[in-house]
Amino acid sequence: MRFTVIILFIAVGCTETASPDHRLVQAYSDVVVVRELYADSGIVKQKNDSILKSYGYDSAGFSSELQNMSRTPQLLKSFFDSVSAALMQKRTKPPGS
């Protein structure tokens, strides 16, 4: 009986969809937009530092979060799907709204 319960918990845990941190998704998508808009690496770095700070990250913490997520393929896929959706929304949003 005990073994069956453990197997059930493992099966349920394996079928759950991994959900990335919304804050990380928004920060990453904002960084991508900045990289698309500006060619000057100095401006990109300055704007990205500002973006990360607004989401409560520094560059090391941001990189660490991304690196930790890359260890879970399902979570990483979900993250990039979420980033893609956020980018589509940001790109189709009228300026000033």
C-alpha positions as CSV (number, residue, x, y, z in Angstrom):
1,M,0.0,0.0,0.0
2,R,2.7,2.4,1.0
3,F,4.6,1.7,-2.3
4,T,1.5,2.4,-4.3
5,V,1.0,5.8,-2.7
6,I,4.6,6.7,-3.4
7,I,4.3,5.7,-7.0
8,L,1.1,7.8,-7.3
9,F,2.9,10.9,-5.9
10,I,5.8,10.4,-8.3
11,A,3.4,10.0,-11.3
12,V,1.4,13.1,-10.4
13,G,4.6,15.1,-9.9
14,C,6.0,14.0,-13.2
15,T,2.9,15.1,-15.1
16,E,2.7,18.6,-13.6
17,T,3.6,21.3,-16.1
18,A,6.6,23.3,-14.9
19,S,5.8,27.0,-14.6
20,P,8.6,29.6,-14.9
21,D,8.8,32.7,-12.7
22,H,6.7,35.4,-14.3
23,R,9.2,38.1,-13.1
24,L,12.0,36.3,-14.9
25,V,10.0,35.9,-18.1
26,Q,9.1,39.6,-18.2
27,A,12.7,40.7,-17.4
28,Y,14.2,38.4,-20.1
29,S,11.6,39.6,-22.7
30,D,12.4,43.2,-21.9
31,V,16.1,42.5,-22.3
32,V,15.5,40.9,-25.7
33,V,13.5,44.0,-26.8
34,V,16.3,46.3,-25.8
35,R,18.8,44.1,-27.8
36,E,16.5,44.4,-30.8
37,L,16.2,48.2,-30.5
38,Y,19.7,49.3,-29.9
39,A,23.0,48.6,-31.7
40,D,25.3,50.4,-29.2
41,S,26.5,47.9,-26.6
42,G,27.0,50.6,-24.0
43,I,23.3,51.7,-24.3
44,V,22.2,48.1,-24.2
45,K,24.2,47.4,-21.1
46,Q,22.9,50.5,-19.3
47,K,19.3,49.8,-20.3
48,N,19.5,46.1,-19.4
49,D,21.0,46.9,-16.0
50,S,18.1,49.3,-15.4
51,I,15.6,46.6,-16.5
52,L,17.1,44.0,-14.2
53,K,17.1,46.3,-11.3
54,S,13.5,47.1,-11.9
55,Y,12.7,43.4,-11.6
56,G,14.9,43.0,-8.5
57,Y,17.9,41.3,-10.2
58,D,21.5,42.2,-10.6
59,S,23.3,40.6,-13.6
60,A,24.8,37.8,-11.5
61,G,21.4,36.9,-10.0
62,F,19.7,37.0,-13.3
63,S,22.3,34.8,-14.9
64,S,22.1,32.4,-12.0
65,E,18.3,32.1,-12.3
66,L,18.6,31.3,-16.0
67,Q,21.3,28.8,-15.3
68,N,19.3,27.0,-12.6
69,M,16.3,26.8,-15.0
70,S,18.4,25.3,-17.7
71,R,18.9,22.2,-15.6
72,T,15.2,21.3,-16.0
73,P,14.4,20.9,-19.7
74,Q,10.6,21.0,-19.3
75,L,10.9,24.2,-17.2
76,L,13.3,25.7,-19.8
77,K,10.9,25.0,-22.6
78,S,8.0,26.5,-20.7
79,F,10.2,29.5,-19.9
80,F,11.0,30.1,-23.6
81,D,7.4,29.5,-24.6
82,S,6.3,32.2,-22.1
83,V,9.1,34.6,-23.3
84,S,7.9,34.1,-26.9
85,A,4.3,34.9,-25.9
86,A,5.5,38.0,-23.9
87,L,7.5,39.2,-26.9
88,M,4.6,38.8,-29.3
89,Q,2.5,40.8,-26.9
90,K,5.1,43.5,-26.5
91,R,5.8,43.7,-30.3
92,T,2.1,44.1,-31.2
93,K,1.3,46.6,-28.4
94,P,0.8,50.1,-29.8
95,P,3.4,52.6,-28.8
96,G,2.6,54.6,-25.6
97,S,0.1,52.1,-24.2
